[in-house]
Amino acid sequence: MNETYEMVLTRFENLIKKLIKDYGLSSDFDEMQQIGRIALWEAYTKYDPVKGHFPPYAKQYISGRLLQAAKKSAQHQHVVCSEAILQTTHHYEVQYLEELLLQEYVNGLSKRERLFVECVILQGEPQTVLAEKEGVSYQTVRSWRKTALAKLRIIAGKMNHPKV
């Protein structure tokens, strides 16, 4: 990973806060936030890119440490989680992790290539509509497609993902 810990902490600070809130640990927020940051540091130092993506690894690591701390500090208290809360939490976590993973892919793309990925690939907008909206020719949008896909293939290869 070529990011400093400070950059990683900035990216994951909201996830740490969200997990603290979701697990009902807000009463000891400062302590839990520090535990989450330390867990992120441990995940950052122990991460092996060969074994998978960093965002899910970090989330799992932070979750585990927060739950361990909650268990230690509340030996006689019970935390009740309904199935609905767990399902809602899971949905938002998956969405957040997907956005982080997408950011890793599009960071190396130009502004126009990112626009192509967002409009055509993610939103399913036809290339002709994108061309009209941006005031360029259809061939220009096809060139954005060609360069974006070439770069995405290179990025996917570096991340050990299937071909795009």
NUSEFI-765696 format. One record per residue: y, z, x of N, C-alpha, C in turn; residue in one letter. Coordinates in steps of 0.1 Angstrom, whole numbers, padded with zeros to 4 digits, always signed. Each point is the difference from the previous one (the first is absolute). Layout:
# residues N
YZXYZXYZXA;...
//
This chain:
# residues 164
-0012+0000+0009+0012+0000-0009+0012+0000+0009M;+0010-0008-0003+0011-0002+0009+0013+0007-0006N;-0002+0009-0009+0011+0008-0006+0001+0013+0006E;+0012+0006+0002+0001+0014+0005-0003+0009-0012T;-0003+0012+0004-0003+0010-0011+0012+0002-0009Y;+0012+0000+0005+0012+0001-0008+0000-0011-0011E;-0003-0012+0004+0000-0011-0010-0011+0002-0010M;-0012+0005+0004-0011+0002-0009+0004+0012-0010V;+0006+0010+0006+0004+0011-0009+0010-0004-0010L;+0009-0009+0003+0010-0005-0009-0007-0007-0012T;-0010-0008+0004-0008-0008-0010-0008+0009-0009R;-0006+0011+0005-0009+0008-0007+0006+0013-0006F;+0012+0003+0002+0007+0012-0005-0002+0001-0015E;+0003-0011-0007-0001+0000-0015-0015+0003-0004N;-0009-0005+0007-0014+0002-0004-0003+0015+0002L;+0004+0006+0011-0002+0014+0002+0006+0008-0012I;+0012-0003-0004+0007+0007-0011-0008-0002-0013K;-0004-0012-0002-0008-0004-0012-0013+0008-0001K;-0007+0001+0011-0013+0007+0000+0003+0015-0003L;+0010+0006+0006+0003+0014-0002+0003+0002-0015I;+0007-0009-0006+0003+0001-0014-0012-0001-0009K;-0008-0011+0004-0012-0003-0008-0010+0012+0000D;-0001+0006+0012-0010+0011+0001+0006+0013-0005Y;+0012+0000-0005+0006+0013-0005+0003+0010+0010G;+0004-0005+0012+0003+0010+0011+0015+0001+0003L;+0008-0003-0010+0015+0000+0002+0005+0014+0002S;-0007+0011-0004+0005+0013+0002+0002+0003+0015S;-0009-0005+0008+0001+0001+0015+0004-0013+0006D;+0010-0007-0005+0003-0014+0003+0002-0001+0015F;+0009+0008+0006+0003-0002+0014-0012+0002+0009D;-0008+0010-0003-0012+0002+0008-0010-0012-0001E;-0002-0004-0013-0009-0011-0002+0006-0013+0006M;+0013-0002+0000+0005-0012+0006-0002+0000+0015Q;+0001+0011+0006-0002+0001+0014-0015-0002+0003Q;-0009+0005-0008-0014-0002+0002-0003-0015-0002I;+0006-0007-0009-0001-0014-0002+0004-0008+0012G;+0012+0004+0005+0005-0007+0012-0009+0002+0012R;-0005+0012+0002-0010+0002+0011-0013-0008-0002I;-0004-0001-0013-0012-0008-0002+0003-0015+0002A;+0012-0004-0003+0003-0014+0003+0000-0002+0015L;+0005+0009+0008+0000-0001+0014-0014-0001+0006W;-0009+0009-0006-0014+0000+0005-0006-0014-0004E;+0002-0005-0012-0005-0013-0004+0005-0011+0009A;+0013+0001+0004+0007-0010+0008-0007+0000+0014Y;-0003+0012+0006-0005+0001+0013-0015-0004+0001T;-0007+0003-0011-0015-0003-0001-0003-0013-0005K;+0009-0008-0005-0002-0012-0007-0007-0011+0009Y;-0010-0006-0005-0007-0011+0007+0001-0013-0008D;+0008-0010+0003+0002-0012-0008-0013-0007-0003P;-0010+0001+0008-0013-0006-0002-0007+0005-0013V;+0003+0012-0003-0007+0006-0012+0007-0002-0013K;+0012-0007-0001+0006-0003-0012+0015+0001+0001G;+0007+0000-0012+0014+0000-0001+0005+0015+0001H;+0012+0001+0006+0006+0013+0001+0004+0007-0013F;+0007-0007-0009+0004+0007-0012-0011+0008-0008P;-0011-0006-0003-0010+0008-0007-0006+0011+0009P;-0001-0002+0013-0005+0010+0009+0010+0012+0000Y;+0013-0003+0001+0010+0011+0001+0000+0007-0014A;+0000-0007-0011+0000+0007-0013-0012+0010-0001K;-0011-0005+0003-0012+0008-0001+0001+0013+0009Q;+0005-0002+0012+0002+0010+0010+0009+0011-0005Y;+0012-0005-0005+0010+0009-0005-0005+0008-0012I;-0007-0008-0010-0005+0007-0011-0010+0011+0003S;-0008-0003+0010-0010+0010+0004+0006+0013+0006G;+0010-0002+0008+0007+0011+0006+0008+0008-0010R;+0007-0007-0010+0007+0008-0010-0010+0008-0009L;-0011-0006-0004-0010+0007-0008-0006+0012+0008L;-0002-0002+0013-0005+0011+0008+0010+0012+0000Q;+0013-0004+0002+0010+0011+0000+0001+0006-0013A;-0001-0007-0011+0001+0005-0014-0011+0010-0002A;-0012-0004+0004-0012+0009-0001+0002+0013+0007K;+0005-0001+0012+0002+0012+0008+0010+0009-0006K;+0012-0005-0004+0011+0008-0005-0003+0005-0014S;-0008-0006-0008-0003+0004-0013-0014+0003-0003A;-0006+0010+0007-0014+0003-0001-0004+0005-0014Q;+0010+0006-0007-0004+0005-0013+0007-0008-0011H;+0007-0010+0003+0006-0008-0010-0008-0013-0003Q;+0000-0005-0012-0007-0012-0004+0010-0011-0003H;-0003-0012+0006+0008-0011-0003-0008-0009-0010V;+0007-0003-0012-0007-0007-0010+0006-0014+0000V;-0009-0010+0001+0004-0014-0001-0008-0007-0011C;+0007-0006-0009-0007-0007-0011-0003-0014+0005S;-0010-0007-0006-0004-0013+0003+0012-0010-0001E;+0008+0002-0010+0012-0009-0002+0009+0001+0012A;+0003+0012+0005+0009+0001+0011-0006-0007+0013I;-0013+0002+0002-0007-0006+0011+0001-0015-0001L;-0003-0006-0012+0001-0014-0001+0014-0006+0002Q;+0010+0007-0005+0014-0004+0002+0004+0001+0015T;-0004+0010+0006+0003+0002+0014-0007-0011+0008T;-0013-0003-0003-0007-0010+0007+0007-0014-0001H;+0005-0003-0012+0006-0013-0002+0013-0001+0009H;+0008+0010+0000+0012-0001+0008-0003+0000+0015Y;-0010+0007+0004-0004+0000+0015-0005-0013+0004E;-0008-0007-0008-0005-0013+0003+0012-0010+0001V;+0009+0001-0010+0012-0009+0000+0008+0002+0013Q;+0002+0013+0003+0008+0003+0012-0007-0005+0013Y;-0013+0002+0001-0007-0005+0012+0000-0015+0000L;-0001-0007-0011+0000-0014+0000+0014-0005+0005E;+0010+0006-0004+0014-0004+0004+0001+0002+0015E;-0005+0011+0006+0000+0003+0014-0007-0011+0008L;-0012-0004-0006-0008-0010+0007+0007-0013-0001L;+0006-0004-0011+0007-0012-0001+0012+0000+0010L;+0007+0011+0002+0011+0000+0009-0005-0003+0014Q;-0012+0004+0004-0006-0003+0013-0001-0015+0002E;-0004-0007-0011-0002-0014+0001+0013-0008+0000Y;+0010+0004-0008+0012-0008-0001+0011+0003+0010V;-0002+0011+0008+0010+0003+0010+0002-0011+0010N;-0010-0008+0003+0002-0011+0010+0005-0013-0006G;+0003+0000-0013+0004-0013-0006+0015-0001-0001L;+0005-0012+0000+0015-0002-0002+0003+0003-0014S;+0013+0001-0003+0005+0003-0014-0005-0010-0010K;+0000-0013+0003-0005-0011-0009-0015+0001-0002R;-0007+0003+0011-0015+0002-0001-0003+0012-0009E;+0007+0011+0002-0002+0011-0009+0003-0003-0015R;+0010-0008-0002+0004-0004-0013-0011-0008-0006L;-0006-0009+0008-0012-0008-0005-0011+0009-0004F;-0004+0010+0009-0011+0009-0003+0003+0007-0013V;+0012+0006-0001+0003+0008-0012+0000-0008-0013E;+0006-0012+0000+0002-0008-0012-0013-0007-0003C;-0005-0007+0009-0012-0009-0003-0013+0007+0001V;-0003+0007+0010-0013+0007+0002-0001+0012-0009I;+0010+0009+0000-0001+0013-0007+0003-0002-0015L;+0011-0007-0003+0004-0002-0014-0006-0012-0007Q;-0006-0009+0008-0006-0012-0006+0010-0010-0005G;+0012+0000+0005+0010-0010-0003-0003-0013+0006E;+0001-0011-0008-0003-0014+0006+0010-0003+0012P;-0004-0007+0009+0008-0004+0012+0012-0008-0005Q;-0001-0008-0010+0011-0008-0005+0011+0009-0006T;-0004+0010-0007+0010+0010-0005+0007+0007+0011V;-0007+0004+0010+0007+0006+0012+0009-0009+0006L;-0003-0013+0002+0009-0010+0006+0012-0001-0008A;-0001-0001-0014+0012-0001-0008+0009+0012+0001E;-0007+0012+0000+0008+0013+0000+0007+0001+0013K;-0005-0004+0011+0006+0001+0013+0009-0012+0004E;-0001-0010-0008+0008-0012+0002-0004-0008+0012G;-0013-0001+0002-0006-0007+0011-0010-0010-0005V;-0005-0009+0008-0010-0010-0005-0014+0007+0000S;-0009-0007-0008-0013+0005-0001-0007+0000+0014Y;+0003-0010+0008-0006-0001+0013+0004+0011+0009Q;+0013+0005-0002+0004+0012+0008-0008+0012-0003T;-0003+0002-0013-0008+0011-0004-0014-0001+0005V;-0005-0012+0001-0013-0003+0005-0001+0004+0015R;+0012-0003+0007+0000+0004+0014+0000+0015+0002S;+0007+0007-0009+0000+0015+0000-0014+0005-0002W;-0007-0007-0009-0014+0004-0003-0009-0002+0013R;+0002-0012+0006-0008-0003+0012+0002+0010+0011K;+0012+0004+0003+0003+0009+0011-0004+0014-0004T;+0003+0004-0013-0004+0013-0004-0015+0003+0001A;-0008-0010-0005-0014+0001+0000-0006+0000+0015L;+0006-0008+0008-0004+0001+0014+0003+0013+0007A;+0011+0006-0003+0003+0013+0006-0008+0011-0006K;-0003-0001-0014-0009+0010-0006-0014-0001+0005L;-0005-0012+0004-0013-0001+0006+0000+0007+0013R;+0010-0001+0008+0001+0006+0013+0000+0015-0002I;+0008+0005-0009+0002+0014-0002-0014+0006-0005I;-0006-0007-0009-0013+0004-0006-0011+0001+0011A;+0001-0010+0010-0009+0000+0011+0001+0012+0009G;+0013+0004+0002+0003+0012+0008-0004+0013-0007K;+0000+0000-0013-0004+0012-0008-0015+0000-0004M;-0007-0010+0005-0014-0001-0003-0003-0002-0015N;+0009-0008-0007-0002-0002-0014-0006-0014-0002H;-0006-0002-0012-0005-0014-0003+0011-0010+0000P;-0003-0013+0002+0010-0010+0001+0008-0001-0013K;+0013-0003+0001+0009-0002-0011-0001-0015-0005V;
//
